[in-house]
């Protein structure tokens, strides 16, 4: 089953929310209008009751209710929906004064007290009535019962007309809301359609496309920038992978070409055992180099995996460094190089990986140090980190080469480490090991030397 598009979902959601909001506002408007009409009716009755009280108190006595009720008649004259009843409760001349439209007898049963009271009721025709009652006194202190009734048929007719017009206009409003919501959603989702076109153009062969991140809503702008950063990383990764593939093919081609060439030359004619032995020894040397490259590549692939984890334990760095120095003592002695270790410290790490990283640095230092010089190894503890450094004298490394030193197969001089037996992967392995430990490797050098490589571990 095909799912609905995002624009359709958003359009229907906005339309539904708009419809509910319009219905809610319509209901609130009807209730507010009803409340306002009722409040105004009660205020009008209360104001007229005050006028009635004034006229009764100043101008009328009990015997005047039937003959001199002109002040009260003026209050209801011209109001077809207003009725007034005044009943003398005691006295020698009880009278009932009724002005305005005739009321049903049931209105006389409404409770009357010293305070103004409102009563809502319906007559036999179903019309809503509002009656205000109160006990008052005439000029001669005769108590009377005053009832003023307002027929609210006009208010109800106004309310019904408003409700009817609202019901007629409501479908038109809903249609208008739906059209506007659809247009708004289509316009808001326009950048996403552009995102789709750009995504369709991106491939492993072409990662140059980028999403525009200006003039977009904040959420889409953040999404575009995040996607562009992702594409930058992918582009860089693909370029590095392509470069690495080229470098690896070049590195493997040289020893394989040497092996094939020597084998073909050797087999081209009969040779004595000494020649065959020499060729085999040379072949073993090339095969050993191939084996080192393959082992280094496997190690890099292992430590470069995001899920790669090692159990970090406290290491006595001076003891581990001393073992590495002892391992390279013979190699240094062959070049009359003195190895000097100083300092101490502890850090969290993996013993074998630390020894391999330090071995790579020390091996490079011995390889490139002049004969008869000295190589210093130091351990320094700081507040936030522990540093293990290796420094050798001789020709240094130019600043233009230092940023690329830790890339795979990068060499400062063409064929420099290859001729000396290196694979071009030592410093890349050091960098990967330090990243796995949450640390880093640094280099400090100048063309005239000395050159110092530093392993930076986080302090415990």
LUMMIMAR-706982 format. One record per residue (C-alpha): residue in three letters; z, x, y. Coordinates in steps of 0.2 Angstrom, whole numbers, plus 5000, padded with zeros to 4 digits. Example, Ala and Ser with C-alpha at 12.3 -4.5 7.8 and 13.67 -1.06 7.14 Angstrom:
// residues 2
['ALA' [5039 5062 4978]]
['SER' [5036 5068 4995]]
***
This chain:
// residues 460
['UNK' [5000 5000 5000]]
['UNK' [4995 5007 5017]]
['UNK' [5009 5009 5029]]
['UNK' [5008 5003 5047]]
['UNK' [5003 5015 5060]]
['UNK' [5017 5022 5072]]
['UNK' [5008 5013 5087]]
['UNK' [5009 4996 5078]]
['UNK' [5027 4999 5073]]
['UNK' [5032 5004 5091]]
['UNK' [5022 4990 5098]]
['UNK' [5029 4976 5087]]
['UNK' [5047 4984 5090]]
['UNK' [5045 4983 5109]]
['UNK' [5037 4966 5108]]
['UNK' [5051 4959 5097]]
['UNK' [5065 4967 5109]]
['UNK' [5056 4960 5124]]
['UNK' [5055 4943 5116]]
['UNK' [5074 4944 5112]]
['UNK' [5078 4950 5129]]
['UNK' [5067 4936 5137]]
['UNK' [5076 4923 5126]]
['UNK' [5093 4930 5131]]
['UNK' [5089 4930 5149]]
['UNK' [5082 4912 5148]]
['UNK' [5098 4906 5139]]
['UNK' [5109 4915 5152]]
['UNK' [5099 4907 5166]]
['UNK' [5101 4890 5159]]
['UNK' [5120 4892 5157]]
['UNK' [5121 4900 5174]]
['UNK' [5112 4885 5182]]
['UNK' [5122 4873 5173]]
['UNK' [5138 4881 5178]]
['UNK' [5132 4882 5196]]
['UNK' [5127 4864 5197]]
['UNK' [5144 4859 5189]]
['UNK' [5154 4870 5202]]
['UNK' [5144 4863 5216]]
['UNK' [5147 4845 5211]]
['UNK' [5166 4849 5209]]
['UNK' [5167 4857 5226]]
['UNK' [5158 4842 5234]]
['UNK' [5170 4830 5226]]
['UNK' [5185 4840 5231]]
['UNK' [5179 4841 5249]]
['UNK' [5175 4822 5250]]
['UNK' [5192 4818 5242]]
['UNK' [5200 4828 5257]]
['UNK' [5191 4817 5269]]
['UNK' [5196 4802 5260]]
['UNK' [5214 4807 5260]]
['UNK' [5213 4810 5279]]
['UNK' [5206 4793 5282]]
['UNK' [5219 4784 5271]]
['UNK' [5233 4793 5279]]
['UNK' [5228 4791 5297]]
['UNK' [5218 4775 5298]]
['UNK' [5223 4763 5284]]
['UNK' [5237 4752 5277]]
['UNK' [5238 4742 5261]]
['UNK' [5232 4726 5270]]
['UNK' [5217 4735 5278]]
['UNK' [5209 4740 5261]]
['UNK' [5199 4724 5261]]
['UNK' [5194 4722 5279]]
['UNK' [5195 4739 5288]]
['UNK' [5187 4751 5275]]
['UNK' [5173 4757 5287]]
['UNK' [5179 4775 5287]]
['UNK' [5178 4776 5268]]
['UNK' [5161 4767 5268]]
['UNK' [5154 4781 5279]]
['UNK' [5158 4794 5266]]
['UNK' [5148 4786 5252]]
['UNK' [5134 4778 5262]]
['UNK' [5118 4786 5258]]
['UNK' [5124 4793 5241]]
['UNK' [5117 4782 5228]]
['UNK' [5125 4793 5215]]
['UNK' [5143 4792 5222]]
['UNK' [5156 4779 5219]]
['UNK' [5174 4777 5227]]
['UNK' [5188 4766 5220]]
['UNK' [5205 4764 5229]]
['UNK' [5219 4754 5221]]
['UNK' [5235 4750 5229]]
['UNK' [5249 4753 5216]]
['UNK' [5263 4743 5224]]
['UNK' [5267 4733 5240]]
['UNK' [5266 4716 5246]]
['UNK' [5247 4716 5247]]
['UNK' [5239 4725 5232]]
['UNK' [5221 4727 5234]]
['UNK' [5207 4736 5225]]
['UNK' [5193 4744 5235]]
['UNK' [5177 4748 5227]]
['UNK' [5163 4756 5236]]
['UNK' [5146 4762 5229]]
['UNK' [5137 4758 5213]]
['UNK' [5148 4748 5201]]
['UNK' [5157 4758 5188]]
['UNK' [5162 4753 5170]]
['UNK' [5179 4747 5167]]
['UNK' [5183 4763 5156]]
['UNK' [5184 4773 5172]]
['UNK' [5201 4764 5176]]
['UNK' [5209 4772 5161]]
['UNK' [5207 4790 5167]]
['UNK' [5224 4798 5171]]
['UNK' [5229 4800 5189]]
['UNK' [5242 4812 5196]]
['UNK' [5248 4820 5212]]
['UNK' [5236 4834 5210]]
['UNK' [5217 4833 5211]]
['UNK' [5210 4831 5193]]
['UNK' [5192 4831 5187]]
['UNK' [5186 4821 5172]]
['UNK' [5169 4823 5163]]
['UNK' [5163 4808 5153]]
['UNK' [5147 4798 5149]]
['UNK' [5143 4780 5152]]
['UNK' [5135 4768 5140]]
['UNK' [5118 4774 5144]]
['UNK' [5123 4792 5140]]
['UNK' [5123 4798 5158]]
['UNK' [5135 4812 5162]]
['UNK' [5148 4807 5175]]
['UNK' [5161 4818 5185]]
['UNK' [5176 4809 5191]]
['UNK' [5189 4816 5203]]
['UNK' [5206 4807 5203]]
['UNK' [5222 4809 5213]]
['UNK' [5237 4799 5220]]
['UNK' [5237 4797 5239]]
['UNK' [5247 4787 5252]]
['UNK' [5242 4776 5266]]
['UNK' [5247 4776 5283]]
['UNK' [5262 4764 5278]]
['UNK' [5267 4776 5264]]
['UNK' [5259 4764 5251]]
['UNK' [5254 4774 5236]]
['UNK' [5236 4772 5230]]
['UNK' [5226 4778 5216]]
['UNK' [5209 4786 5222]]
['UNK' [5195 4789 5210]]
['UNK' [5178 4796 5216]]
['UNK' [5164 4797 5203]]
['UNK' [5148 4807 5204]]
['UNK' [5133 4802 5193]]
['UNK' [5126 4819 5188]]
['UNK' [5109 4812 5182]]
['UNK' [5100 4822 5196]]
['UNK' [5108 4838 5191]]
['UNK' [5104 4835 5172]]
['UNK' [5086 4831 5177]]
['UNK' [5085 4847 5187]]
['UNK' [5092 4857 5172]]
['UNK' [5080 4849 5160]]
['UNK' [5065 4852 5171]]
['UNK' [5070 4870 5172]]
['UNK' [5072 4872 5153]]
['UNK' [5055 4863 5150]]
['UNK' [5046 4875 5162]]
['UNK' [5055 4890 5154]]
['UNK' [5049 4884 5136]]
['UNK' [5031 4883 5143]]
['UNK' [5031 4900 5151]]
['UNK' [5040 4909 5137]]
['UNK' [5025 4911 5125]]
['UNK' [5014 4917 5140]]
['UNK' [5028 4930 5144]]
['UNK' [5029 4935 5126]]
['UNK' [5010 4938 5125]]
['UNK' [5011 4948 5141]]
['UNK' [5025 4958 5134]]
['UNK' [5015 4962 5118]]
['UNK' [5000 4967 5128]]
['UNK' [5009 4978 5140]]
['UNK' [5019 4986 5125]]
['UNK' [5003 4990 5115]]
['UNK' [4995 4998 5131]]
['UNK' [5011 5008 5134]]
['UNK' [5013 5014 5116]]
['UNK' [4995 5019 5115]]
['UNK' [4996 5029 5131]]
['UNK' [5013 5037 5126]]
['UNK' [5005 5042 5109]]
['UNK' [4990 5050 5116]]
['UNK' [4997 5067 5116]]
['UNK' [5001 5065 5097]]
['UNK' [4982 5061 5094]]
['UNK' [4978 5078 5103]]
['UNK' [4991 5086 5092]]
['UNK' [4982 5080 5077]]
['UNK' [4965 5086 5083]]
['UNK' [4973 5104 5086]]
['UNK' [4982 5103 5069]]
['UNK' [4965 5099 5061]]
['UNK' [4957 5115 5068]]
['UNK' [4971 5127 5063]]
['UNK' [4967 5137 5047]]
['UNK' [4972 5153 5039]]
['UNK' [4956 5161 5046]]
['UNK' [4959 5154 5064]]
['UNK' [4977 5152 5071]]
['UNK' [4972 5154 5089]]
['UNK' [4973 5136 5093]]
['UNK' [4989 5131 5103]]
['UNK' [4996 5114 5109]]
['UNK' [4997 5111 5128]]
['UNK' [5015 5109 5133]]
['UNK' [5013 5104 5152]]
['UNK' [5013 5087 5158]]
['UNK' [5021 5080 5143]]
['UNK' [5037 5069 5140]]
['UNK' [5052 5080 5137]]
['UNK' [5053 5077 5118]]
['UNK' [5034 5080 5115]]
['UNK' [5035 5095 5126]]
['UNK' [5049 5102 5116]]
['UNK' [5039 5098 5100]]
['UNK' [5023 5106 5107]]
['UNK' [5033 5122 5111]]
['UNK' [5041 5123 5094]]
['UNK' [5024 5121 5085]]
['UNK' [5017 5134 5096]]
['UNK' [5031 5146 5092]]
['UNK' [5028 5142 5074]]
['UNK' [5009 5146 5075]]
['UNK' [5013 5162 5084]]
['UNK' [5024 5167 5069]]
['UNK' [5011 5162 5057]]
['UNK' [4998 5171 5066]]
['UNK' [5008 5187 5067]]
['UNK' [5013 5185 5049]]
['UNK' [4994 5183 5044]]
['UNK' [4989 5198 5054]]
['UNK' [5003 5208 5046]]
['UNK' [4998 5202 5029]]
['UNK' [4980 5207 5032]]
['UNK' [4985 5224 5039]]
['UNK' [4997 5227 5025]]
['UNK' [4983 5222 5012]]
['UNK' [4971 5234 5020]]
['UNK' [4984 5248 5021]]
['UNK' [4989 5245 5003]]
['UNK' [4971 5245 4997]]
['UNK' [4969 5262 5007]]
['UNK' [4985 5269 5000]]
['UNK' [4980 5265 4982]]
['UNK' [4962 5269 4983]]
['UNK' [4966 5288 4987]]
['UNK' [4976 5292 4971]]
['UNK' [4964 5281 4961]]
['UNK' [4949 5290 4968]]
['UNK' [4957 5307 4965]]
['UNK' [4961 5302 4947]]
['UNK' [4943 5295 4943]]
['UNK' [4935 5310 4952]]
['UNK' [4945 5323 4942]]
['UNK' [4942 5314 4926]]
['UNK' [4923 5313 4929]]
['UNK' [4922 5331 4934]]
['UNK' [4933 5336 4919]]
['UNK' [4922 5326 4906]]
['UNK' [4906 5332 4913]]
['UNK' [4906 5347 4902]]
['UNK' [4917 5356 4889]]
['UNK' [4932 5365 4896]]
['UNK' [4946 5375 4888]]
['UNK' [4964 5369 4886]]
['UNK' [4970 5377 4902]]
['UNK' [4958 5367 4912]]
['UNK' [4963 5351 4903]]
['UNK' [4981 5354 4906]]
['UNK' [4979 5357 4924]]
['UNK' [4969 5341 4926]]
['UNK' [4983 5332 4917]]
['UNK' [4996 5339 4928]]
['UNK' [4987 5334 4943]]
['UNK' [4984 5317 4936]]
['UNK' [5003 5315 4933]]
['UNK' [5006 5320 4951]]
['UNK' [4994 5306 4957]]
['UNK' [5001 5293 4945]]
['UNK' [5019 5298 4950]]
['UNK' [5014 5294 4968]]
['UNK' [5006 5277 4963]]
['UNK' [5022 5273 4953]]
['UNK' [5033 5277 4969]]
['UNK' [5022 5266 4980]]
['UNK' [5023 5251 4967]]
['UNK' [5042 5253 4965]]
['UNK' [5044 5253 4984]]
['UNK' [5033 5238 4986]]
['UNK' [5043 5229 4973]]
['UNK' [5059 5233 4981]]
['UNK' [5052 5228 4998]]
['UNK' [5046 5211 4991]]
['UNK' [5064 5209 4983]]
['UNK' [5074 5212 4999]]
['UNK' [5062 5203 5011]]
['UNK' [5064 5186 5002]]
['UNK' [5074 5174 5013]]
['UNK' [5085 5169 4998]]
['UNK' [5089 5187 4994]]
['UNK' [5108 5190 4994]]
['UNK' [5119 5205 4990]]
['UNK' [5138 5206 4987]]
['UNK' [5144 5215 5002]]
['UNK' [5160 5225 4998]]
['UNK' [5170 5237 5009]]
['UNK' [5162 5255 5008]]
['UNK' [5170 5271 5012]]
['UNK' [5154 5278 5021]]
['UNK' [5160 5296 5022]]
['UNK' [5162 5296 5003]]
['UNK' [5145 5288 5000]]
['UNK' [5136 5299 5013]]
['UNK' [5144 5315 5004]]
['UNK' [5136 5309 4988]]
['UNK' [5119 5308 4996]]
['UNK' [5121 5325 5004]]
['UNK' [5125 5333 4988]]
['UNK' [5110 5325 4980]]
['UNK' [5098 5333 4993]]
['UNK' [5107 5350 4994]]
['UNK' [5094 5359 4983]]
['UNK' [5080 5352 4993]]
['UNK' [5088 5358 5009]]
['UNK' [5092 5375 5002]]
['UNK' [5073 5377 4997]]
['UNK' [5069 5376 5016]]
['UNK' [5085 5386 5021]]
['UNK' [5092 5370 5030]]
['UNK' [5110 5367 5032]]
['UNK' [5117 5349 5030]]
['UNK' [5132 5345 5040]]
['UNK' [5142 5329 5038]]
['UNK' [5156 5323 5050]]
['UNK' [5166 5308 5054]]
['UNK' [5172 5293 5044]]
['UNK' [5172 5274 5044]]
['UNK' [5171 5259 5033]]
['UNK' [5159 5244 5033]]
['UNK' [5154 5229 5022]]
['UNK' [5138 5234 5012]]
['UNK' [5130 5237 4995]]
['UNK' [5133 5254 4988]]
['UNK' [5116 5257 4980]]
['UNK' [5107 5250 4995]]
['UNK' [5116 5260 5008]]
['UNK' [5113 5276 4998]]
['UNK' [5095 5272 4997]]
['UNK' [5093 5269 5015]]
['UNK' [5103 5285 5020]]
['UNK' [5092 5295 5006]]
['UNK' [5076 5289 5014]]
['UNK' [5082 5295 5032]]
['UNK' [5089 5312 5025]]
['UNK' [5073 5314 5015]]
['UNK' [5062 5312 5030]]
['UNK' [5073 5323 5040]]
['UNK' [5072 5337 5027]]
['UNK' [5053 5335 5026]]
['UNK' [5050 5336 5045]]
['UNK' [5064 5349 5050]]
['UNK' [5058 5367 5053]]
['UNK' [5064 5380 5041]]
['UNK' [5081 5388 5044]]
['UNK' [5087 5374 5055]]
['UNK' [5102 5362 5053]]
['UNK' [5103 5343 5050]]
['UNK' [5118 5333 5056]]
['UNK' [5125 5317 5048]]
['UNK' [5138 5308 5058]]
['UNK' [5149 5292 5056]]
['UNK' [5155 5284 5071]]
['UNK' [5166 5269 5073]]
['UNK' [5165 5257 5088]]
['UNK' [5173 5241 5093]]
['UNK' [5159 5230 5086]]
['UNK' [5150 5241 5074]]
['UNK' [5150 5256 5063]]
['UNK' [5136 5269 5065]]
['UNK' [5129 5281 5053]]
['UNK' [5116 5294 5060]]
['UNK' [5105 5308 5054]]
['UNK' [5098 5320 5066]]
['UNK' [5086 5335 5064]]
['UNK' [5078 5347 5075]]
['UNK' [5060 5351 5078]]
['UNK' [5045 5341 5084]]
['UNK' [5050 5324 5089]]
['UNK' [5042 5307 5090]]
['UNK' [5033 5301 5105]]
['UNK' [5039 5285 5113]]
['UNK' [5022 5276 5110]]
['UNK' [5025 5278 5091]]
['UNK' [5043 5273 5090]]
['UNK' [5040 5253 5090]]
['UNK' [5029 5255 5075]]
['UNK' [5039 5267 5065]]
['UNK' [5047 5254 5054]]
['UNK' [5030 5245 5049]]
['UNK' [5024 5248 5032]]
['UNK' [5012 5263 5029]]
['UNK' [5013 5268 5048]]
['UNK' [5012 5286 5051]]
['UNK' [5013 5296 5067]]
['UNK' [5000 5309 5061]]
['UNK' [4985 5304 5050]]
['UNK' [4989 5309 5033]]
['UNK' [5005 5318 5038]]
['UNK' [5017 5310 5025]]
['UNK' [5004 5308 5012]]
['UNK' [5001 5326 5011]]
['UNK' [5020 5329 5010]]
['UNK' [5022 5317 4996]]
['UNK' [5028 5302 5006]]
['UNK' [5022 5284 5003]]
['UNK' [5024 5277 5021]]
['UNK' [5036 5264 5015]]
['UNK' [5053 5273 5017]]
['UNK' [5057 5267 5035]]
['UNK' [5051 5250 5031]]
['UNK' [5063 5249 5016]]
['UNK' [5077 5256 5028]]
['UNK' [5074 5242 5040]]
['UNK' [5074 5228 5026]]
['UNK' [5090 5235 5019]]
['UNK' [5099 5234 5036]]
['UNK' [5092 5217 5040]]
['UNK' [5099 5211 5023]]
['UNK' [5116 5218 5029]]
['UNK' [5115 5210 5045]]
['UNK' [5113 5226 5054]]
['UNK' [5099 5236 5061]]
['UNK' [5091 5253 5062]]
['UNK' [5088 5263 5078]]
['UNK' [5078 5278 5083]]
['UNK' [5080 5290 5097]]
['UNK' [5068 5305 5100]]
['UNK' [5057 5314 5112]]
['UNK' [5041 5325 5108]]
['UNK' [5052 5341 5110]]
['UNK' [5065 5334 5098]]
['UNK' [5078 5332 5091]]
['UNK' [5076 5315 5082]]
['UNK' [5090 5304 5077]]
['UNK' [5089 5289 5066]]
['UNK' [5105 5277 5066]]
['UNK' [5111 5264 5054]]
['UNK' [5121 5251 5063]]
['UNK' [5133 5241 5053]]
['UNK' [5144 5226 5059]]
['UNK' [5162 5231 5059]]
['UNK' [5174 5223 5047]]
***
